[in-house]
Amino acid sequence: MNSTLRPGWKPGFGIVYTWFGMDKNGRIGVFVNNCWGELPSVLLEQSAAEYMLDSISEYVCEESEIYTIIPPDKNGDFSVDMYPAWTGPKTKEKVKQLYDDISGHKNPLSYGNLSKNKGFYVYFAVEGSFPGEDYPVGYDGNTDMGDYYRYLVPNVFGSMEDFPDELKVGIVESKTIDFNIDRLIPGNSIDKHFNRVFK
């Protein structure tokens, strides 16, 4: 299988990748790289990394033709932590309303659904066409393109038990990150924090 993702891959304008991490408390985060976010090297070392990421995304969005047994919805809620300055609604309330409206139609593809019904944290990478064009609204410090910031926070939590065994090996573990505390993860520290796949 010809894959763009391989050891030595670097982020850049083009394809948006979504990868999945587990924090030190066993909670699951969805990381949207928005073209510029780094992916863990341990993931890039897998021979079919792109296929694995696609398979996990299809599963959590309830589109998989292979993994069709889906856990019941968590029926929780979520809050908006930070949001992009560059695109989309311009207040937390409007972001929340957007996803509440979509969730009202039970759209499995919605990021809001991933937090509300799957129990996943959602992190976005800072994007933009040049440095400084985008930044996470609600963060007081400086950020760089590719830094991951906490976008959506669930109030009920999914876990590794929600995934088929075959897909767990595509989820990258951290022994240092706590999604409940760590609002911003610098892009250049991804390998430091996410350095082993689930076994």
SERO-4910 file (N, C-alpha, C, O; in steps of 0.05 Angstrom, whole numbers):
BEGIN
 pado doro    nc1    nc2    nc3   cac1   cac2   cac3    cc1    cc2    cc3    oc1    oc2    oc3
  Met    A     17    -24      0      0      0      0     18     25      0     35     28     17
  Asn    A     13     42    -19     28     67    -20     17     87      0     -7     94     -2
  Ser    A     34     96     18     24    114     39     42    138     41     67    136     38
  Thr    A     30    162     45     46    186     50     59    185     77     81    196     80
  Leu    A     46    172     96     57    172    124     78    150    127     72    126    124
  Arg    A    102    158    133    124    140    137    145    154    154    143    178    157
  Pro    A    164    140    165    185    153    180    198    176    165    204    174    141
  Gly    A    201    199    178    212    223    165    191    242    154    197    264    146
  Trp    A    165    233    155    144    251    145    144    277    161    149    277    185
  Lys    A    138    299    147    136    325    160    110    338    153    101    336    130
  Pro    A     98    353    172     72    366    166     77    389    146     98    401    145
  Gly    A     56    396    131     57    418    112     30    421     99     12    404    103
  Phe    A     27    441     83      1    447     70     -7    423     53      9    413     37
  Gly    A    -32    415     56    -42    393     40    -63    377     55    -86    386     58
  Ile    A    -56    353     64    -75    334     76    -77    339    106    -57    343    120
  Val    A   -102    338    116   -107    339    145   -109    311    155   -125    294    145
  Tyr    A    -93    305    175    -93    278    188   -105    280    216   -102    300    230
  Thr    A   -120    259    223   -131    256    250   -119    232    263   -120    210    252
  Trp    A   -107    235    286    -96    213    301   -107    212    329   -120    231    338
  Phe    A   -103    190    343   -116    185    369    -96    179    390    -77    163    386
  Gly    A    -99    192    413    -81    188    435    -95    181    461   -119    187    464
  Met    A    -81    168    479    -92    162    506    -74    175    527    -50    172    526
  Asp    A    -87    190    546    -70    203    566    -64    184    589    -71    161    588
  Lys    A    -50    194    609    -41    177    631    -63    167    648    -59    148    664
  Asn    A    -87    178    645   -111    169    660   -128    150    643   -150    142    653
  Gly    A   -120    143    619   -135    125    602   -157    138    586   -174    125    575
  Arg    A   -157    165    585   -177    179    570   -167    183    541   -143    185    536
  Ile    A   -186    186    523   -180    186    494   -182    214    483   -201    229    489
  Gly    A   -162    222    467   -162    247    453   -161    244    423   -147    226    413
  Val    A   -176    260    409   -175    261    380   -159    285    372   -165    308    380
  Phe    A   -138    281    357   -120    302    349   -122    308    319   -117    290    302
  Val    A   -131    332    312   -135    340    284   -111    358    277   -108    379    288
  Asn    A    -94    348    259    -68    362    255    -71    387    237    -52    403    235
  Asn    A    -94    391    224    -98    416    208    -74    422    190    -66    445    187
  Cys    A    -63    402    178    -39    403    160    -13    407    175      8    396    166
  Trp    A    -13    422    196     13    432    208     21    417    233     44    421    242
  Gly    A      4    401    245     12    388    270     28    363    265     23    347    246
  Glu    A     48    359    282     64    335    281     48    310    288     28    312    303
  Leu    A     55    287    277     45    261    285     66    246    299     90    249    293
  Pro    A     59    230    319     79    215    334     96    197    316     85    183    299
  Ser    A    122    197    320    140    181    304    134    151    307    136    136    288
  Val    A    125    143    331    119    115    335     96    106    318     93     82    311
  Leu    A     79    125    311     56    119    293     66    117    264     58    100    249
  Leu    A     84    136    257     95    136    229    111    111    223    115    104    200
  Glu    A    121     98    244    137     74    240    120     50    233    131     29    225
  Gln    A     94     52    237     77     29    229     76     27    199     75     47    184
  Ser    A     76      2    189     77     -2    160     52      8    145     54     14    121
  Ala    A     30      9    159      5     19    146     -8     40    163    -32     38    170
  Ala    A      7     60    170     -2     81    189    -27     95    178    -46    100    192
  Glu    A    -26    103    152    -49    118    141    -74    101    140    -96    111    147
  Tyr    A    -71     75    133    -94     57    133   -105     54    162   -130     54    165
  Met    A    -88     52    181    -97     49    209   -112     74    218   -134     71    230
  Leu    A   -102     98    212   -116    122    220   -143    124    207   -162    132    219
  Asp    A   -144    118    181   -169    118    167   -189     98    179   -212    104    182
  Ser    A   -179     75    187   -196     54    198   -208     63    225   -231     58    231
  Ile    A   -191     76    242   -201     86    268   -221    108    263   -242    108    277
  Ser    A   -215    126    245   -234    148    240   -261    138    230   -282    147    238
  Glu    A   -260    119    211   -285    107    201   -301     94    224   -325     96    224
  Tyr    A   -287     81    242   -300     67    264   -314     87    282   -337     84    289
  Val    A   -299    108    291   -311    126    311   -333    143    298   -351    154    312
  Cys    A   -332    146    271   -353    161    257   -375    143    248   -393    151    233
  Glu    A   -374    117    256   -395     98    250   -398     93    220   -421     89    210
  Glu    A   -376     93    206   -376     89    177   -362     64    168   -361     57    145
  Ser    A   -351     49    187   -335     26    181   -352      3    171   -373     -3    182
  Glu    A   -343    -10    149   -357    -34    139   -345    -59    152   -355    -81    148
  Ile    A   -323    -56    167   -310    -79    179   -317    -81    209   -324   -102    219
  Tyr    A   -315    -58    223   -320    -58    251   -348    -45    256   -350    -21    258
  Thr    A   -367    -62    257   -395    -52    257   -409    -53    285   -431    -43    288
  Ile    A   -395    -64    304   -407    -65    331   -398    -39    346   -374    -36    352
  Ile    A   -416    -21    350   -411      5    361   -421      7    390   -443     -1    396
  Pro    A   -404     16    409   -414     19    437   -438     39    438   -439     57    421
  Pro    A   -455     36    457   -478     55    460   -467     83    464   -445     88    475
  Asp    A   -483    103    455   -476    131    459   -473    137    489   -487    125    506
  Lys    A   -454    154    496   -450    162    524   -472    180    534   -477    182    558
  Asn    A   -485    195    515   -506    214    522   -497    234    543   -512    240    562
  Gly    A   -473    244    539   -462    264    557   -465    292    546   -484    297    531
  Asp    A   -446    309    552   -446    336    542   -416    344    539   -399    328    545
  Phe    A   -411    368    530   -384    377    527   -383    407    530   -403    421    528
  Ser    A   -359    417    535   -355    446    537   -333    453    516   -317    436    508
  Val    A   -333    478    508   -313    489    490   -291    502    507   -297    520    522
  Asp    A   -267    493    503   -245    505    518   -233    528    502   -237    552    509
  Met    A   -219    522    481   -208    543    463   -218    537    435   -226    515    428
  Tyr    A   -217    558    418   -226    554    390   -209    571    372   -196    590    380
  Pro    A   -209    564    346   -190    577    327   -199    606    321   -222    612    316
  Ala    A   -179    624    321   -184    652    313   -189    655    283   -202    673    274
  Trp    A   -177    636    268   -176    639    239   -202    632    225   -210    646    206
  Thr    A   -216    612    234   -240    602    220   -262    596    240   -257    593    264
  Gly    A   -287    595    230   -309    586    246   -321    607    264   -313    631    263
  Pro    A   -340    599    282   -353    618    300   -333    631    318   -311    621    324
  Lys    A   -340    655    328   -321    672    342   -326    675    372   -314    692    385
  Thr    A   -344    658    383   -347    657    412   -350    628    420   -358    612    404
  Lys    A   -344    622    446   -348    595    456   -378    587    453   -384    564    446
  Glu    A   -395    606    459   -424    600    458   -433    593    430   -449    575    427
  Lys    A   -422    607    410   -430    601    382   -419    574    373   -432    560    358
  Val    A   -394    568    382   -383    541    375   -400    519    387   -407    500    374
  Lys    A   -407    523    413   -424    503    426   -451    500    413   -460    478    408
  Gln    A   -463    522    406   -490    522    393   -488    507    366   -506    492    359
  Leu    A   -467    512    351   -463    499    325   -463    469    328   -478    455    314
  Tyr    A   -448    458    347   -446    430    351   -471    418    364   -479    396    358
  Asp    A   -484    434    382   -510    425    393   -530    421    371   -546    402    371
  Asp    A   -531    440    352   -550    439    330   -544    414    313   -563    400    305
  Ile    A   -519    409    307   -512    386    291   -518    360    306   -529    341    294
  Ser    A   -511    360    332   -516    335    348   -546    329    350   -554    306    354
  Gly    A   -562    350    348   -591    346    349   -601    328    327   -622    316    329
  His    A   -585    327    305   -592    310    283   -575    284    283   -575    269    264
  Lys    A   -561    279    306   -545    255    310   -526    251    286   -527    231    272
  Asn    A   -508    270    283   -489    268    261   -463    256    272   -448    270    286
  Pro    A   -457    231    265   -433    218    276   -407    231    267   -386    227    279
  Leu    A   -408    248    246   -384    260    235   -376    285    250   -355    297    245
  Ser    A   -393    295    268   -389    320    282   -368    317    304   -368    297    319
  Tyr    A   -351    337    307   -332    337    330   -348    337    356   -340    325    375
  Gly    A   -370    352    356   -387    353    380   -396    325    388   -398    318    411
  Asn    A   -403    309    368   -412    281    373   -390    265    385   -395    248    402
  Leu    A   -365    269    376   -342    254    387   -339    260    417   -331    242    432
  Ser    A   -345    284    425   -343    290    454   -368    282    469   -366    270    490
  Lys    A   -391    288    458   -416    283    472   -423    253    474   -431    244    495
  Asn    A   -421    239    452   -430    211    451   -408    190    452   -413    167    458
  Lys    A   -384    198    445   -361    180    446   -344    185    471   -330    167    480
  Gly    A   -346    209    483   -331    215    507   -302    222    502   -285    217    519
  Phe    A   -296    233    478   -268    239    471   -262    269    474   -279    286    468
  Tyr    A   -238    275    483   -228    303    481   -222    308    452   -215    289    437
  Val    A   -224    333    443   -216    340    416   -195    362    417   -199    383    430
  Tyr    A   -172    357    405   -151    377    403   -147    385    373   -148    368    356
  Phe    A   -144    411    369   -138    421    342   -109    431    341    -99    441    362
  Ala    A    -96    429    318    -70    442    315    -75    470    304    -93    475    288
  Val    A    -58    488    314    -58    516    303    -52    514    274    -32    502    265
  Glu    A    -68    528    257    -64    527    228    -58    555    218    -46    571    232
  Gly    A    -66    561    193    -61    587    181    -44    584    156    -31    564    152
  Ser    A    -44    605    140    -27    606    117      0    618    123     18    618    106
  Phe    A      3    630    147     29    641    156     28    643    186      6    644    197
  Pro    A     51    643    200     51    643    229     36    668    240     40    690    230
  Gly    A     20    664    260      6    686    273    -22    691    261    -38    705    274
  Glu    A    -28    679    238    -55    683    227    -76    669    243    -98    678    246
  Asp    A    -69    646    254    -87    631    271    -74    628    299    -50    628    302
  Tyr    A    -92    627    319    -83    622    347   -108    612    362   -130    618    354
  Pro    A   -104    599    385   -127    589    401   -137    612    418   -123    622    436
  Val    A   -162    620    413   -174    641    429   -180    629    457   -192    608    460
  Gly    A   -170    643    478   -173    633    505   -146    624    517   -145    617    541
  Tyr    A   -125    625    501    -98    618    512    -82    643    514    -81    659    495
  Asp    A    -69    647    537    -55    672    543    -27    673    532    -16    695    528
  Gly    A    -15    650    528     13    649    519     16    650    488     -4    653    474
  Asn    A     41    648    479     46    648    451     43    619    440     48    600    455
  Thr    A     35    617    416     33    591    403     45    592    375     49    613    363
  Asp    A     53    568    365     64    566    338     45    548    321     30    532    332
  Met    A     47    551    295     32    534    277     40    505    284     64    498    286
  Gly    A     20    488    287     25    460    293     23    453    323     22    429    330
  Asp    A     21    473    340     16    467    369    -13    457    371    -31    467    358
  Tyr    A    -17    437    388    -44    426    392    -57    439    417    -45    440    439
  Tyr    A    -81    449    414    -96    461    436   -122    446    440   -134    435    422
  Arg    A   -131    447    465   -155    432    473   -179    448    463   -184    471    471
  Tyr    A   -195    435    446   -218    448    433   -244    441    448   -258    459    457
  Leu    A   -250    415    450   -274    406    463   -268    387    486   -249    371    485
  Val    A   -283    390    508   -279    375    532   -304    360    539   -325    372    545
  Pro    A   -304    333    540   -328    318    547   -333    318    577   -314    323    593
  Asn    A   -357    312    585   -363    308    614   -368    279    622   -371    273    645
  Val    A   -369    262    602   -367    233    606   -345    223    588   -340    235    568
  Phe    A   -333    201    595   -308    194    582   -308    167    569   -316    147    581
  Gly    A   -298    166    544   -292    141    531   -266    130    540   -251    143    554
  Ser    A   -260    105    532   -235     92    540   -227     73    518   -241     70    498
  Met    A   -204     61    522   -194     41    503   -214     18    499   -214      5    478
  Glu    A   -230     13    519   -249     -9    517   -271     -4    496   -285    -23    488
  Asp    A   -273     20    486   -292     27    466   -282     19    438   -297     23    418
  Phe    A   -258     10    435   -246      4    409   -242    -26    405   -236    -40    424
  Pro    A   -246    -36    381   -239    -64    375   -209    -68    379   -193    -50    376
  Asp    A   -202    -92    387   -173    -98    392   -155    -92    369   -133    -82    372
  Glu    A   -165    -96    345   -149    -92    321   -142    -63    316   -121    -57    303
  Leu    A   -157    -45    327   -152    -16    324   -137     -4    347   -126     18    344
  Lys    A   -135    -17    369   -122     -6    392    -92     -1    387    -80     18    399
  Val    A    -80    -16    369    -51    -13    363    -46     13    348    -23     20    344
  Gly    A    -67     26    339    -63     52    325    -67     76    343    -66     99    333
  Ile    A    -71     71    369    -75     93    388    -49     96    404    -39     77    415
  Val    A    -40    121    406    -13    126    418    -17    135    447    -33    152    453
  Glu    A     -1    123    464     -4    128    493     15    150    502     37    153    491
  Ser    A      7    164    523     24    183    537     24    176    567      3    171    578
  Lys    A     47    176    579     49    172    608     53    199    622     55    199    647
  Thr    A     52    221    608     57    247    620     34    267    617     30    284    634
  Ile    A     18    264    596     -4    283    590    -29    276    605    -36    252    606
  Asp    A    -42    296    615    -69    293    628    -88    312    612    -86    336    614
  Phe    A   -106    300    597   -123    317    580   -140    336    596   -149    357    586
  Asn    A   -145    329    621   -161    347    638   -146    372    646   -158    392    653
  Ile    A   -120    371    645   -103    393    654    -88    406    631    -86    431    630
  Asp    A    -77    390    613    -60    401    592    -76    412    569    -86    397    552
  Arg    A    -78    438    569    -94    452    549    -79    456    523    -91    458    502
  Leu    A    -53    458    524    -37    462    500    -13    443    501      1    441    521
  Ile    A     -9    430    478     14    412    475     31    422    452     22    420    429
  Pro    A     54    432    457     71    442    435     76    421    414     81    398    420
  Gly    A     74    429    389     78    410    367    105    397    368    108    373    360
  Asn    A    126    411    377    153    400    378    157    381    401    179    371    405
  Ser    A    137    377    417    140    358    440    123    333    437    121    317    456
  Ile    A    110    329    414     92    306    410    107    280    415     97    263    429
  Asp    A    131    277    404    146    252    408    154    248    437    157    225    447
  Lys    A    159    270    451    166    268    480    143    256    496    148    240    514
  His    A    119    264    489     96    256    506     81    232    495     71    216    511
  Phe    A     80    228    469     66    206    457     86    188    443     93    192    420
  Asn    A     96    168    457    119    153    447    116    122    448    136    108    445
  Arg    A     92    113    452     87     84    450     58     79    442     40     94    449
  Val    A     55     58    426     28     50    417     17     31    438     32     17    452
  Phe    A     -9     30    439    -23     12    458    -17    -17    452    -18    -25    428
  Lys    A    -11    -33    472     -6    -61    469    -23    -77    489    -22   -102    489
***
